[in-house]
Amino acid sequence: MKPATQCEQQGFTLIELLIATAVFAVLGVMAYGGLNSVLTAQSHITTQADRLRTLQLSLRYIQRDIEQLVDRGIRDKFGDEHAPLILGDHPRFSLTHSGWRNPAGLTRSQLQRVAYDVEDGSLMRITWSQLDGIDLDEQRQTQLLNEVEELKIRALDEEGKWHERWPQGEQSPERNNLPVAVELQLIAEPWGKIRRLIALTR
């Protein structure tokens, strides 16, 4: 067998190694860029999905409270009467609703006073521990959604007229006629304007 010459025993040259290293480096950078793009896209999708779930939950809270609206006014600690449904400036609206869950079996009503407002770009759900004799300043606030620009609500009366304030006229809070429907308008990023029409059971 013919012995290998000195030339045949040589491996890769330095130039070949440098070229191979450069090629692998370029491929690595390309692979990292692609992976980073995928991870960034996945993170963005996850963030948007979480925010969408938060939006849906917030709208579900509002719709449920409005659908369970009852004709039950309240009295504050000074004895002043407040209508079952109030549409105004601050908070945006407040109402008495039924269906207040009581898993602990506490001695309390199944009715609850709740309000919604926008504070510093956040949609807030406001509740009180009881109906009558309450201090309206002693409230519990829960942040539902951020990046909210506006929350509007208006009521439809039996004559088919819309009202941005409720109750109407000189109606007594104890005899206030509830509207037949309410329209909710929420402006939040990144979805823009969202509208919901909620019919009320008479």
C-alpha positions as CSV (number, residue, x, y, z in Angstrom):
1,M,0.0,0.0,0.0
2,K,1.3,3.4,-1.0
3,P,2.1,5.6,2.0
4,A,0.3,8.9,2.3
5,T,2.2,11.9,1.2
6,Q,2.7,15.0,3.5
7,C,0.1,16.9,1.3
8,E,-2.5,14.1,1.7
9,Q,-2.1,14.2,5.5
10,Q,-3.0,17.8,5.8
11,G,-6.5,18.8,7.3
12,F,-8.5,22.0,6.8
13,T,-6.6,25.1,6.2
14,L,-7.0,28.2,8.4
15,I,-8.9,30.0,5.7
16,E,-11.3,27.1,5.3
17,L,-11.9,27.1,9.1
18,L,-12.6,30.8,9.1
19,I,-15.0,30.5,6.2
20,A,-16.8,27.6,7.9
21,T,-17.0,29.5,11.2
22,A,-18.3,32.6,9.4
23,V,-21.0,30.5,7.7
24,F,-22.1,28.9,10.9
25,A,-22.2,32.3,12.6
26,V,-24.4,33.8,9.9
27,L,-26.7,30.8,10.1
28,G,-26.8,31.1,13.9
29,V,-27.7,34.8,13.7
30,M,-30.4,34.1,11.1
31,A,-31.8,31.3,13.3
32,Y,-31.8,33.5,16.4
33,G,-33.5,36.3,14.5
34,G,-36.2,33.9,13.4
35,L,-36.7,32.5,16.8
36,N,-36.8,35.9,18.4
37,S,-39.4,37.0,16.0
38,V,-41.5,33.9,16.8
39,L,-41.2,34.5,20.6
40,T,-42.0,38.2,20.2
41,A,-45.1,37.4,18.1
42,Q,-46.1,34.8,20.6
43,S,-45.7,37.2,23.5
44,H,-47.8,39.8,21.7
45,I,-50.5,37.3,20.9
46,T,-50.6,36.2,24.5
47,T,-50.8,39.8,25.8
48,Q,-53.7,40.6,23.4
49,A,-55.5,37.4,24.3
50,D,-55.3,38.2,28.0
51,R,-56.5,41.7,27.4
52,L,-59.4,40.4,25.3
53,R,-60.4,38.0,28.1
54,T,-60.3,40.9,30.5
55,L,-62.5,43.0,28.2
56,Q,-65.0,40.2,27.8
57,L,-65.1,39.6,31.6
58,S,-65.7,43.4,32.2
59,L,-68.5,43.5,29.7
60,R,-70.0,40.4,31.3
61,Y,-70.0,42.0,34.7
62,I,-71.7,45.1,33.5
63,Q,-74.3,43.2,31.4
64,R,-75.1,40.8,34.2
65,D,-75.6,43.7,36.7
66,I,-77.8,45.6,34.4
67,E,-79.9,42.5,33.4
68,Q,-80.5,41.9,37.1
69,L,-81.6,45.5,37.8
70,V,-84.5,45.6,40.3
71,D,-86.9,48.4,41.2
72,R,-85.5,48.9,44.7
73,G,-84.2,52.4,45.7
74,I,-81.8,52.9,48.6
75,R,-81.3,55.4,51.5
76,D,-78.0,56.8,52.5
77,K,-76.9,57.4,56.1
78,F,-78.6,60.8,56.1
79,G,-81.9,59.2,55.0
80,D,-81.8,60.7,51.5
81,E,-83.4,58.5,48.8
82,H,-81.6,57.3,45.7
83,A,-83.4,55.7,42.7
84,P,-82.9,52.1,41.7
85,L,-81.1,53.3,38.6
86,I,-79.1,56.5,38.4
87,L,-77.4,57.7,35.2
88,G,-75.2,60.8,35.8
89,D,-71.8,62.2,35.7
90,H,-70.0,60.6,38.7
91,P,-70.2,57.7,38.9
92,R,-71.3,57.1,35.3
93,F,-74.2,54.9,36.6
94,S,-75.3,53.1,39.7
95,L,-78.1,50.6,40.3
96,T,-79.5,47.9,42.6
97,H,-79.3,44.4,41.3
98,S,-80.3,41.0,42.5
99,G,-78.4,37.7,42.4
100,W,-75.7,38.8,44.9
101,R,-74.1,35.4,45.6
102,N,-73.7,34.4,49.3
103,P,-71.5,31.3,49.4
104,A,-70.6,31.9,53.1
105,G,-74.2,32.0,54.1
106,L,-74.0,35.4,55.7
107,T,-77.1,37.1,57.0
108,R,-77.6,39.7,54.3
109,S,-79.8,40.6,51.4
110,Q,-79.4,39.1,48.0
111,L,-79.6,42.6,46.5
112,Q,-76.6,44.8,46.1
113,R,-75.8,48.3,45.2
114,V,-73.2,48.7,42.4
115,A,-71.8,51.5,40.3
116,Y,-69.4,51.8,37.4
117,D,-67.0,54.7,36.7
118,V,-63.8,55.6,34.9
119,E,-60.9,56.8,37.0
120,D,-57.5,57.6,35.5
121,G,-58.2,55.5,32.5
122,S,-59.4,52.5,34.4
123,L,-62.9,51.0,34.4
124,M,-63.9,50.6,38.1
125,R,-66.7,48.5,39.6
126,I,-67.9,50.0,42.9
127,T,-69.9,48.1,45.5
128,W,-71.3,48.7,49.0
129,S,-71.8,46.2,51.8
130,Q,-75.5,47.0,52.3
131,L,-78.4,48.9,50.7
132,D,-79.8,51.3,53.3
133,G,-78.0,53.5,55.8
134,I,-74.8,53.3,53.9
135,D,-72.0,55.9,53.7
136,L,-71.6,56.3,49.9
137,D,-67.9,57.2,50.5
138,E,-67.3,53.8,52.2
139,Q,-67.1,51.7,49.0
140,R,-65.1,48.8,47.6
141,Q,-63.5,49.5,44.2
142,T,-62.4,46.8,41.8
143,Q,-60.4,47.6,38.7
144,L,-61.8,45.7,35.7
145,L,-60.0,47.2,32.6
146,N,-57.3,49.8,31.9
147,E,-56.7,52.1,28.9
148,V,-60.4,53.1,28.9
149,E,-61.1,56.5,27.3
150,E,-64.8,56.7,27.9
151,L,-67.9,55.0,29.4
152,K,-71.3,56.2,28.4
153,I,-74.8,54.8,29.1
154,R,-78.2,55.9,28.2
155,A,-81.7,54.6,28.9
156,L,-84.7,54.0,26.6
157,D,-88.1,54.9,28.1
158,E,-91.5,53.3,27.3
159,E,-92.1,56.0,24.6
160,G,-89.0,55.1,22.7
161,K,-87.0,58.1,23.8
162,W,-83.3,57.9,24.8
163,H,-82.1,59.7,28.0
164,E,-78.5,60.2,29.2
165,R,-79.8,61.0,32.7
166,W,-82.1,58.9,34.8
167,P,-84.5,59.1,36.6
168,Q,-86.5,61.6,34.6
169,G,-88.5,64.6,35.9
170,E,-89.8,64.8,39.4
171,Q,-90.3,61.0,39.8
172,S,-90.0,59.8,43.3
173,P,-87.1,57.3,43.7
174,E,-89.6,54.9,45.4
175,R,-91.9,55.0,42.3
176,N,-89.4,55.4,39.6
177,N,-90.2,53.6,36.4
178,L,-87.3,51.6,35.1
179,P,-86.3,51.9,31.4
180,V,-87.1,49.2,28.9
181,A,-83.5,49.0,27.7
182,V,-80.1,50.6,28.2
183,E,-77.3,51.2,25.7
184,L,-73.7,51.0,26.9
185,Q,-70.8,52.5,25.0
186,L,-67.2,51.8,26.0
187,I,-64.1,53.2,24.3
188,A,-61.0,51.3,25.1
189,E,-57.6,50.6,23.4
190,P,-57.0,48.9,21.1
191,W,-60.6,48.1,20.1
192,G,-62.0,51.5,19.9
193,K,-65.8,51.9,20.4
194,I,-67.8,49.0,21.7
195,R,-71.6,49.2,22.0
196,R,-74.0,46.9,23.9
197,L,-77.8,47.1,23.9
198,I,-79.3,45.5,26.9
199,A,-83.0,44.8,27.2
200,L,-84.5,44.9,30.7
201,T,-87.2,42.5,32.0
202,R,-90.2,44.5,33.1
